[in-house]
Amino acid sequence: MRGYTRPQFDDSGDLEVRQGRHPVIEGHSAIGERFVPNDLFLNRATQAILVLTGPNMGGKSTYLRQTASS
């Protein structure tokens, strides 16, 4: 298939996504268009907040949605 994996949960409080993709957007991409996977790491001690900036249509909402569904 597309190589999706299930999330693994533990009590560490860390959120780590490697090569995160958005299945809906990836599935609706035009032939030949490539969805660029994104990494994310948040934890309680040193990486507790993430600030996303950029132009409109820059993929910020996609990044947030794929993280929320992880």
C-alpha positions as CSV (number, residue, x, y, z in Angstrom):
1,M,0.0,0.0,0.0
2,R,1.3,3.5,0.9
3,G,3.5,2.5,3.8
4,Y,1.4,4.0,6.6
5,T,2.1,2.8,10.2
6,R,0.1,3.0,13.4
7,P,1.1,5.3,16.1
8,Q,2.8,3.9,19.2
9,F,1.8,5.3,22.6
10,D,3.8,5.4,25.8
11,D,3.9,7.6,29.0
12,S,6.9,9.7,28.0
13,G,4.8,12.8,27.0
14,D,6.8,13.0,23.8
15,L,5.2,13.5,20.4
16,E,7.5,12.4,17.6
17,V,6.5,12.0,14.0
18,R,9.0,10.9,11.4
19,Q,8.2,11.4,7.7
20,G,4.6,12.4,8.5
21,R,2.2,12.5,5.6
22,H,-1.4,13.6,5.2
23,P,-3.3,10.6,3.7
24,V,-6.2,12.7,2.3
25,I,-4.0,15.3,0.6
26,E,-1.6,12.7,-0.6
27,G,-4.4,10.7,-2.1
28,H,-5.8,13.7,-4.0
29,S,-2.5,14.9,-5.4
30,A,-2.2,15.0,-9.1
31,I,-0.2,12.3,-10.8
32,G,3.5,13.1,-10.6
33,E,3.0,15.6,-7.7
34,R,4.9,14.6,-4.6
35,F,3.8,15.2,-1.0
36,V,6.8,16.2,1.0
37,P,6.9,14.3,4.3
38,N,7.5,16.3,7.5
39,D,9.1,15.5,10.9
40,L,7.9,16.8,14.2
41,F,9.2,16.5,17.8
42,L,7.5,18.0,20.9
43,N,8.2,17.2,24.5
44,R,7.5,18.7,27.9
45,A,11.0,19.8,28.8
46,T,12.7,21.5,25.8
47,Q,10.4,21.4,22.8
48,A,7.0,22.3,24.3
49,I,5.8,24.8,21.7
50,L,5.9,25.0,17.9
51,V,5.5,28.3,16.0
52,L,4.5,27.9,12.3
53,T,4.9,30.9,10.0
54,G,4.9,31.3,6.3
55,P,2.8,32.6,3.3
56,N,-0.7,31.6,2.6
57,M,-0.9,28.1,0.9
58,G,2.4,27.3,2.6
59,G,1.2,24.0,4.1
60,K,0.8,25.2,7.7
61,S,-2.7,23.8,8.1
62,T,-1.7,20.5,6.5
63,Y,1.2,20.2,8.9
64,L,-1.2,20.8,11.9
65,R,-3.8,18.3,10.6
66,Q,-1.3,15.5,9.9
67,T,0.1,16.0,13.4
68,A,-3.4,16.0,15.0
69,S,-4.2,12.7,13.3
70,S,-1.0,11.0,14.4
